[in-house]
Amino acid sequence: MESGPAIFAGAVFALFGGALLVWTGVRVRRGEPVAHGVSQVASATLTSLAAVIALGLGAYCLTRL
């Protein structure tokens, strides 16, 4: 019973983190801003950090089955 929500949460975190990481990489490669009005380096770093944290949370949820 408790594995259902863990699988769902892990999948959501993993999909969000992966998509955010890919999106950030594409924006940086094209030279487009990741966030408007913020330094390119700072916004890319913060966004990448958030993506890695989300991937880590997804992995944590999926290993706790």
N, CA, C and O atoms as a printed pandas DataFrame, in Angstrom:
     atom_number atom_name residue_name chain_id  residue_number  x_coord  y_coord  z_coord
0              1         N          MET        A               1    0.811   -1.204    0.000
1              2        CA          MET        A               1    0.000    0.000    0.000
2              3         C          MET        A               1    0.848    1.258    0.000
3              4         O          MET        A               1    0.503    2.221   -0.685
4              5         N          GLU        A               2    1.941    1.285    0.741
5              6        CA          GLU        A               2    2.732    2.499    0.842
6              7         C          GLU        A               2    3.684    2.674   -0.333
7              8         O          GLU        A               2    4.253    3.752   -0.502
8              9         N          SER        A               3    3.870    1.640   -1.150
9             10        CA          SER        A               3    4.806    1.774   -2.260
10            11         C          SER        A               3    4.203    2.570   -3.419
11            12         O          SER        A               3    4.949    3.140   -4.216
12            13         N          GLY        A               4    2.899    2.622   -3.530
13            14        CA          GLY        A               4    2.258    3.378   -4.605
14            15         C          GLY        A               4    2.601    4.856   -4.574
15            16         O          GLY        A               4    3.057    5.388   -5.586
16            17         N          PRO        A               5    2.402    5.545   -3.449
17            18        CA          PRO        A               5    2.766    6.960   -3.395
18            19         C          PRO        A               5    4.265    7.200   -3.561
19            20         O          PRO        A               5    4.664    8.220   -4.122
20            21         N          ALA        A               6    5.102    6.275   -3.082
21            22        CA          ALA        A               6    6.549    6.437   -3.234
22            23         C          ALA        A               6    6.953    6.325   -4.703
23            24         O          ALA        A               6    7.816    7.068   -5.170
24            25         N          ILE        A               7    6.336    5.408   -5.420
25            26        CA          ILE        A               7    6.627    5.266   -6.848
26            27         C          ILE        A               7    6.178    6.516   -7.597
27            28         O          ILE        A               7    6.904    7.026   -8.450
28            29         N          PHE        A               8    4.988    7.009   -7.281
29            30        CA          PHE        A               8    4.472    8.202   -7.944
30            31         C          PHE        A               8    5.365    9.408   -7.652
31            32         O          PHE        A               8    5.751   10.130   -8.571
32            33         N          ALA        A               9    5.691    9.626   -6.394
33            34        CA          ALA        A               9    6.524   10.775   -6.030
34            35         C          ALA        A               9    7.910   10.662   -6.654
35            36         O          ALA        A               9    8.454   11.650   -7.147
36            37         N          GLY        A              10    8.481    9.465   -6.633
37            38        CA          GLY        A              10    9.797    9.275   -7.234
38            39         C          GLY        A              10    9.788    9.537   -8.726
39            40         O          GLY        A              10   10.714   10.147   -9.262
40            41         N          ALA        A              11    8.744    9.077   -9.399
41            42        CA          ALA        A              11    8.639    9.297  -10.843
42            43         C          ALA        A              11    8.454   10.778  -11.162
43            44         O          ALA        A              11    9.042   11.284  -12.118
44            45         N          VAL        A              12    7.646   11.470  -10.375
45            46        CA          VAL        A              12    7.419   12.900  -10.607
46            47         C          VAL        A              12    8.702   13.690  -10.387
47            48         O          VAL        A              12    9.054   14.539  -11.206
48            49         N          PHE        A              13    9.401   13.420   -9.294
49            50        CA          PHE        A              13   10.666   14.110   -9.033
50            51         C          PHE        A              13   11.686   13.824  -10.122
51            52         O          PHE        A              13   12.373   14.736  -10.582
52            53         N          ALA        A              14   11.793   12.566  -10.542
53            54        CA          ALA        A              14   12.776   12.193  -11.561
54            55         C          ALA        A              14   12.448   12.840  -12.907
55            56         O          ALA        A              14   13.345   13.345  -13.581
56            57         N          LEU        A              15   11.194   12.831  -13.299
57            58        CA          LEU        A              15   10.807   13.454  -14.567
58            59         C          LEU        A              15   11.021   14.970  -14.534
59            60         O          LEU        A              15   11.522   15.553  -15.496
60            61         N          PHE        A              16   10.642   15.595  -13.435
61            62        CA          PHE        A              16   10.828   17.033  -13.316
62            63         C          PHE        A              16   12.303   17.400  -13.327
63            64         O          PHE        A              16   12.710   18.319  -14.038
64            65         N          GLY        A              17   13.104   16.692  -12.548
65            66        CA          GLY        A              17   14.537   16.986  -12.492
66            67         C          GLY        A              17   15.217   16.770  -13.825
67            68         O          GLY        A              17   16.034   17.586  -14.250
68            69         N          GLY        A              18   14.885   15.673  -14.488
69            70        CA          GLY        A              18   15.478   15.408  -15.798
70            71         C          GLY        A              18   15.078   16.436  -16.831
71            72         O          GLY        A              18   15.917   16.911  -17.597
72            73         N          ALA        A              19   13.801   16.785  -16.858
73            74        CA          ALA        A              19   13.322   17.778  -17.823
74            75         C          ALA        A              19   13.938   19.152  -17.551
75            76         O          ALA        A              19   14.308   19.863  -18.485
76            77         N          LEU        A              20   14.048   19.519  -16.291
77            78        CA          LEU        A              20   14.640   20.809  -15.943
78            79         C          LEU        A              20   16.113   20.857  -16.316
79            80         O          LEU        A              20   16.605   21.884  -16.783
80            81         N          LEU        A              21   16.813   19.762  -16.114
81            82        CA          LEU        A              21   18.227   19.711  -16.469
82            83         C          LEU        A              21   18.422   19.801  -17.980
83            84         O          LEU        A              21   19.311   20.512  -18.450
84            85         N          VAL        A              22   17.603   19.090  -18.737
85            86        CA          VAL        A              22   17.695   19.152  -20.201
86            87         C          VAL        A              22   17.332   20.547  -20.697
87            88         O          VAL        A              22   18.017   21.095  -21.561
88            89         N          TRP        A              23   16.273   21.117  -20.165
89            90        CA          TRP        A              23   15.837   22.455  -20.582
90            91         C          TRP        A              23   16.923   23.489  -20.299
91            92         O          TRP        A              23   17.197   24.349  -21.136
92            93         N          THR        A              24   17.538   23.410  -19.129
93            94        CA          THR        A              24   18.598   24.344  -18.777
94            95         C          THR        A              24   19.786   24.183  -19.712
95            96         O          THR        A              24   20.360   25.173  -20.165
96            97         N          GLY        A              25   20.155   22.948  -20.001
97            98        CA          GLY        A              25   21.271   22.709  -20.911
98            99         C          GLY        A              25   21.020   23.265  -22.299
99           100         O          GLY        A              25   21.922   23.834  -22.913
100          101         N          VAL        A              26   19.814   23.107  -22.796
101          102        CA          VAL        A              26   19.478   23.634  -24.122
102          103         C          VAL        A              26   19.523   25.157  -24.121
103          104         O          VAL        A              26   20.045   25.762  -25.057
104          105         N          ARG        A              27   18.982   25.777  -23.084
105          106        CA          ARG        A              27   18.985   27.242  -23.019
106          107         C          ARG        A              27   20.404   27.785  -22.942
107          108         O          ARG        A              27   20.723   28.778  -23.596
108          109         N          VAL        A              28   21.254   27.148  -22.153
109          110        CA          VAL        A              28   22.638   27.612  -22.015
110          111         C          VAL        A              28   23.397   27.402  -23.321
111          112         O          VAL        A              28   24.155   28.277  -23.740
112          113         N          ARG        A              29   23.205   26.255  -23.968
113          114        CA          ARG        A              29   23.907   25.969  -25.221
114          115         C          ARG        A              29   23.539   26.981  -26.308
115          116         O          ARG        A              29   24.395   27.387  -27.094
116          117         N          ARG        A              30   22.278   27.385  -26.352
117          118        CA          ARG        A              30   21.836   28.353  -27.360
118          119         C          ARG        A              30   22.180   29.790  -26.987
119          120         O          ARG        A              30   22.065   30.692  -27.817
120          121         N          GLY        A              31   22.599   30.007  -25.745
121          122        CA          GLY        A              31   22.921   31.361  -25.300
122          123         C          GLY        A              31   21.712   32.162  -24.897
123          124         O          GLY        A              31   21.800   33.382  -24.759
124          125         N          GLU        A              32   20.582   31.508  -24.705
125          126        CA          GLU        A              32   19.356   32.186  -24.297
126          127         C          GLU        A              32   19.319   32.299  -22.773
127          128         O          GLU        A              32   19.933   31.492  -22.074
128          129         N          PRO        A              33   18.608   33.288  -22.264
129          130        CA          PRO        A              33   18.555   33.436  -20.802
130          131         C          PRO        A              33   17.754   32.313  -20.143
131          132         O          PRO        A              33   16.728   31.876  -20.663
132          133         N          VAL        A              34   18.236   31.864  -19.008
133          134        CA          VAL        A              34   17.510   30.853  -18.235
134          135         C          VAL        A              34   16.439   31.534  -17.402
135          136         O          VAL        A              34   15.326   31.024  -17.270
136          137         N          ALA        A              35   16.777   32.684  -16.842
137          138        CA          ALA        A              35   15.824   33.512  -16.105
138          139         C          ALA        A              35   16.058   34.964  -16.515
139          140         O          ALA        A              35   17.203   35.409  -16.596
140          141         N          HIS        A              36   14.999   35.692  -16.770
141          142        CA          HIS        A              36   15.129   37.075  -17.220
142          143         C          HIS        A              36   15.520   37.983  -16.065
143          144         O          HIS        A              36   14.978   37.884  -14.964
144          145         N          GLY        A              37   16.462   38.861  -16.333
145          146        CA          GLY        A              37   16.875   39.832  -15.336
146          147         C          GLY        A              37   17.887   39.315  -14.334
147          148         O          GLY        A              37   18.167   39.988  -13.343
148          149         N          VAL        A              38   18.446   38.124  -14.570
149          150        CA          VAL        A              38   19.411   37.537  -13.646
150          151         C          VAL        A              38   20.639   37.156  -14.450
151          152         O          VAL        A              38   20.544   36.892  -15.649
152          153         N          SER        A              39   21.779   37.127  -13.802
153          154        CA          SER        A              39   23.013   36.722  -14.456
154          155         C          SER        A              39   22.871   35.330  -15.064
155          156         O          SER        A              39   22.271   34.440  -14.461
156          157         N          GLN        A              40   23.429   35.147  -16.264
157          158        CA          GLN        A              40   23.345   33.852  -16.968
158          159         C          GLN        A              40   23.973   32.737  -16.130
159          160         O          GLN        A              40   23.413   31.646  -16.024
160          161         N          VAL        A              41   25.122   33.009  -15.544
161          162        CA          VAL        A              41   25.824   31.988  -14.768
162          163         C          VAL        A              41   25.051   31.649  -13.487
163          164         O          VAL        A              41   24.901   30.478  -13.139
164          165         N          ALA        A              42   24.576   32.657  -12.806
165          166        CA          ALA        A              42   23.854   32.427  -11.553
166          167         C          ALA        A              42   22.551   31.665  -11.787
167          168         O          ALA        A              42   22.228   30.742  -11.039
168          169         N          SER        A              43   21.812   32.046  -12.812
169          170        CA          SER        A              43   20.539   31.382  -13.065
170          171         C          SER        A              43   20.748   29.938  -13.533
171          172         O          SER        A              43   20.003   29.044  -13.131
172          173         N          ALA        A              44   21.753   29.708  -14.378
173          174        CA          ALA        A              44   22.028   28.347  -14.838
174          175         C          ALA        A              44   22.504   27.472  -13.680
175          176         O          ALA        A              44   22.129   26.303  -13.592
176          177         N          THR        A              45   23.319   28.023  -12.803
177          178        CA          THR        A              45   23.809   27.268  -11.655
178          179         C          THR        A              45   22.675   26.915  -10.703
179          180         O          THR        A              45   22.561   25.771  -10.264
180          181         N          LEU        A              46   21.850   27.882  -10.388
181          182        CA          LEU        A              46   20.751   27.635   -9.454
182          183         C          LEU        A              46   19.732   26.656  -10.029
183          184         O          LEU        A              46   19.221   25.796   -9.311
184          185         N          THR        A              47   19.441   26.784  -11.303
185          186        CA          THR        A              47   18.493   25.880  -11.946
186          187         C          THR        A              47   19.052   24.464  -12.018
187          188         O          THR        A              47   18.326   23.496  -11.788
188          189         N          SER        A              48   20.336   24.339  -12.336
189          190        CA          SER        A              48   20.968   23.018  -12.376
190          191         C          SER        A              48   20.996   22.385  -10.995
191          192         O          SER        A              48   20.796   21.178  -10.859
192          193         N          LEU        A              49   21.240   23.184   -9.980
193          194        CA          LEU        A              49   21.233   22.673   -8.608
194          195         C          LEU        A              49   19.846   22.172   -8.227
195          196         O          LEU        A              49   19.720   21.116   -7.606
196          197         N          ALA        A              50   18.813   22.909   -8.587
197          198        CA          ALA        A              50   17.442   22.471   -8.307
198          199         C          ALA        A              50   17.118   21.179   -9.046
199          200         O          ALA        A              50   16.435   20.310   -8.502
200          201         N          ALA        A              51   17.602   21.043  -10.282
201          202        CA          ALA        A              51   17.357   19.830  -11.054
202          203         C          ALA        A              51   18.058   18.627  -10.428
203          204         O          ALA        A              51   17.482   17.542  -10.357
204          205         N          VAL        A              52   19.281   18.812   -9.980
205          206        CA          VAL        A              52   20.020   17.716   -9.351
206          207         C          VAL        A              52   19.367   17.317   -8.024
207          208         O          VAL        A              52   19.313   16.132   -7.694
208          209         N          ILE        A              53   18.880   18.280   -7.277
209          210        CA          ILE        A              53   18.179   17.971   -6.020
210          211         C          ILE        A              53   16.905   17.184   -6.312
211          212         O          ILE        A              53   16.602   16.217   -5.614
212          213         N          ALA        A              54   16.161   17.588   -7.334
213          214        CA          ALA        A              54   14.939   16.860   -7.690
214          215         C          ALA        A              54   15.263   15.436   -8.133
215          216         O          ALA        A              54   14.552   14.499   -7.770
216          217         N          LEU        A              55   16.330   15.263   -8.914
217          218        CA          LEU        A              55   16.739   13.912   -9.310
218          219         C          LEU        A              55   17.151   13.086   -8.098
219          220         O          LEU        A              55   16.838   11.898   -8.015
220          221         N          GLY        A              56   17.841   13.707   -7.175
221          222        CA          GLY        A              56   18.223   13.010   -5.946
222          223         C          GLY        A              56   17.022   12.597   -5.110
223          224         O          GLY        A              56   16.992   11.494   -4.565
224          225         N          LEU        A              57   16.035   13.476   -5.008
225          226        CA          LEU        A              57   14.819   13.134   -4.277
226          227         C          LEU        A              57   14.061   12.012   -4.959
227          228         O          LEU        A              57   13.496   11.142   -4.296
228          229         N          GLY        A              58   14.048   12.032   -6.295
229          230        CA          GLY        A              58   13.417   10.950   -7.032
230          231         C          GLY        A              58   14.111    9.626   -6.788
231          232         O          GLY        A              58   13.452    8.605   -6.588
232          233         N          ALA        A              59   15.426    9.634   -6.802
233          234        CA          ALA        A              59   16.183    8.406   -6.536
234          235         C          ALA        A              59   15.952    7.933   -5.103
235          236         O          ALA        A              59   15.817    6.735   -4.853
236          237         N          TYR        A              60   15.907    8.880   -4.165
237          238        CA          TYR        A              60   15.660    8.517   -2.770
238          239         C          TYR        A              60   14.277    7.857   -2.621
239          240         O          TYR        A              60   14.148    6.825   -1.962
240          241         N          CYS        A              61   13.272    8.444   -3.223
241          242        CA          CYS        A              61   11.921    7.874   -3.125
242          243         C          CYS        A              61   11.845    6.477   -3.756
243          244         O          CYS        A              61   11.189    5.578   -3.228
244          245         N          LEU        A              62   12.522    6.316   -4.881
245          246        CA          LEU        A              62   12.449    5.048   -5.566
246          247         C          LEU        A              62   13.278    3.951   -4.880
247          248         O          LEU        A              62   13.000    2.766   -5.062
248          249         N          THR        A              63   14.282    4.332   -4.104
249          250        CA          THR        A              63   15.069    3.319   -3.380
250          251         C          THR        A              63   14.419    2.940   -2.052
251          252         O          THR        A              63   14.847    1.976   -1.418
252          253         N          ARG        A              64   13.415    3.663   -1.625
253          254        CA          ARG        A              64   12.748    3.380   -0.345
254          255         C          ARG        A              64   11.512    2.499   -0.504
255          256         O          ARG        A              64   10.623    2.521    0.348
256          257         N          LEU        A              65   11.449    1.742   -1.564
257          258        CA          LEU        A              65   10.274    0.889   -1.801
258          259         C          LEU        A              65   10.290   -0.287   -0.915
259          260         O          LEU        A              65    9.381   -1.116   -0.972
